[in-house]
Amino acid sequence: MSEKVLARALGVLEAFAGHSRPMSMSEIAQLTATPAASCARLLRSLVQVGLLRELAQGRRYCPTGRLASVAEALAGYNPWPDLLAEELQRLGEASGETVVLGVRQQLSVRTLAVVESLQSIRYCVEVGTPRPLHASSMGKALLAALPDAQRDALLAQIVYTRYTPATLASRAALEADLAAGRQRGWYTNLAETQTGVGALAAPLRAQREGDEPLGVALVGPVSRVAPALDALGKQLRLACRRMEKLLREA
């Protein structure tokens, strides 16, 4: 299949995503700027592979359940945990704390990978667990990595929920904390989300243009993390440089 045909097929699927209703061939051809004969051949092919269904009345078309199931499966796919697994493990062994890889998902952080500490008292979290942007070290790191305009828009949308007495519960407090983190090269959460839990995180900036930044965090008991922030911060920054190199080469 040629690049041109693939682009047209994607345009057809995007047309359905934008209109959410059955459409005739002429409508699809108009929306995708595809000649009628080419559009007819393309729609027949999409019906044959099970991505579209042709409705009997009026020869209209609509997406099938197969398309929805493929899209749902791909929505949760992320290649970075596998690529960075060895370095995440290496950082966990060097630091002695739990290592978390995450990415922003709207106004929260989604956990992509976890390497649990081997210490008897440690932080545990499941892959997929969301964390608030304003009250997590990872969220702060990811906010800091964004272009100014995008970060400003998100800061205006955040609801600054107070989870503990230490939570930064205003935009001004969060912006001051982001500025301090920028100076250090890593961002902290000292019992801001959960009492007794401390963390520090840094962004990974080496993906392709348009990709959401990734973040890496070290998490453990605040009584252990807080006194070791400088040493852990150095380990984290070195590990992030190695991971950024892997991302650039991917």
N, C-alpha and C positions, 0 to 999 in steps of 0.2 A: 504493500500500500504506500502510495507516495505521500510526501510531507504535506502537499496541498490537500489531498483527500483526508488525511488525519486532522488537519486544521479545520476543514469543513465539518467533519464528524463532531469534533469538540464544540464547534459553534452551534450545531444542532442541539447538543445536550445542554449547553449553556442557555440556549433560547428557552428550552423547557424549564430550566431552573429559574429563569427570570419571569416566566408567565404562569407556571403552575396550573396548566389546563391543557386539554387535548387541542391540537392544532392541525389545520389542513396543510397539504403540501405547499400550496401557494403562500400561505402565511409563513411557513418555515423558510421557503425560498427567499421571500422578501426580507425576513429578519436576518438571514445569514448572507444576503447578497450572493446567492448561488443560482446559476441558471437552472431553469425548470427541469430540463432533461437530466442534468447532473444531480439535482436534488432528488429526483425520483429514484435514480440508481442508488444514491446514498441511503435513502430511507429504506429501500428494499434490503440493502445489506445489513442495516441496523436491525431490521425486523428479523432477518434470517439468523443473526447471531444472538437474538434474544434480548437486545437492549431496548428496543421499541416494540410496541404492540399497535397493529393497525385495527382501528375500530370499524365495524361494518357500516355504521351510519355515517354517511358523508365522507368516507375515506379520510378520517382524521387519525392522528397518531398520538400516542402517549408513552411515557417511560414505563418499563416493566419493573417488577420487584427485584429482578436480577441487578439492574442498574443501582437501585437503592442499597442492596446488600453489598455490592462491590464498593460503593462510595463510603458506606459505613465502616467497612473493614479498613479502607485506606485512610480514613480520617484519623484513626488512632495510630497509624504507622509512623515511626520515626527511626531513621537509620543511625542516629548518633550514639545511642547506648552501646550498640555492638562495636562501633568504631573506637569508642573511648573506654571500653571496658577494662583493658589492661592498665591504662593510666589511672582510672578511678580506683582500681584495686591497689595499685602502687601507692596512691595518696592515702588510702585508708590504712595501709600497713605502716607508712611513715608517721602518720599523725596519731594513730590509735583511736581516732573518732569515726563516727559514721559519716560516710560520704554520700551526698545526694546530687544528682543531676536533674535540672529542671528547665522548663520553658514557660513563658507567659501564655496564658489562655484567658483572653479578655481581661477581667480585673482580678485574676488570681494566678497562682503559679501551679503548674501541673508537674508532678513528680514523674520523671522518665526512667530513672534507674537509682538503685540504692545499694551501697556496699556497707553492710552493718559492721560496726565495731565488734571486736572480740572481747572487749572488757565486760565484766559482769554487770556493771551499771552502764547502760548505753542508751542511745536514742534509737527507737525503732519506728519505721514508717513504711507504708505499702506504696508500691508503684501506682500512680494515678491519683494519689491523695492531693487535694488542692490545699494551697496555703494563701493567705491574704498578701497582696502586694505591699501594703504599707507597714505590715507588722512581721515581716520575715526578712532574714538577711538575703535570701534568694530574690525575693520581690524587689528589694532595694537595688540589688546588683543589676537586675534586668531593667528596672526603670532607668537607672543611670546610663545604661548602654544605648538607650533609644535616642533618636534625634530630638532636639529641644522641643519642636512643635508637637511631636507625637507624645512626648512625656508630659508636656503641659496639659494636653487634652485629657490624658489619663488621670493626672492629679486632680483635675476638676471634676472627674466622674467618681472618684473613689469615695466610698462612705467610710469615714475614719472611725470604725468600730473600736472600742476599747476592750481588749481581751484580758488584760492584767493591769495593775497599777503602772507598769513600765511602758505600756503601749504608747506610741506616738500618735496622738488622737487629733492632730490638725495638719493641714497642708504645710503651714509654716514650719512646724517641728520636723516634719518629714524632709522638707527641702533643706533644712539646716543639717540634718543627719546625712543626707545624700552628699552635700558639699564636703562634710568631714570624711566620708568614705572615699570620695574622689581623691582627696589628699593622701589617704593611706594606701589606696589601691584595692581595698576590700571593705565590705559592709557588714555591720553587726546586727545581731538580735539577741539582746541579753534579757531573757525572760519577758519579751514583749508579746509573744503569742501564747506561751505556756509557762507557768511558774516553774522555775527550776531548770529550764532548758535554755542553753546558750548556743549561738551559731555565728559563723562568719562565712561570707560568700563573695565570689568574684564572677564577673561576666566573661564569657567566651565570645570574641568578636570576629572570628575568622571565617564564618560561613559565607556563602554566596549572597550577593545583593538581593534583598527581598526576604531573606530568611529571618525569622525571629531569633534574637540573641539567645544563647543558652547560658545557664548559670551553674556553678559548682559550689556546694556548701559543705562545710564541716560542722557537724552537730553533735552535741553531747551535754552532760550535766553542766549547768552554768558555773558551778563551783570548780569544775576542772577546766572549762573553756576560758573563762574570764581571765584568770591569771596567766594563761598561756597564749593570749591573743597575738602578741608580736611574733612568737615562734611559729604558731599555726598559720599566721598571715603570710610569712615568708614561704612556708611549705606550699600553701595554697597558690600563691602567685607563680612559683616555679612550675607547679603541676599544670596550671592554666596555660603557661607559655608552651609547654610540651603538647598539650591538647590542641591549642590553636594551630600549631604546626601540622598536626594530623588533619585538622579540618581544612587547612589551606591546600593540603596535598590530596584530599579526597576527591 
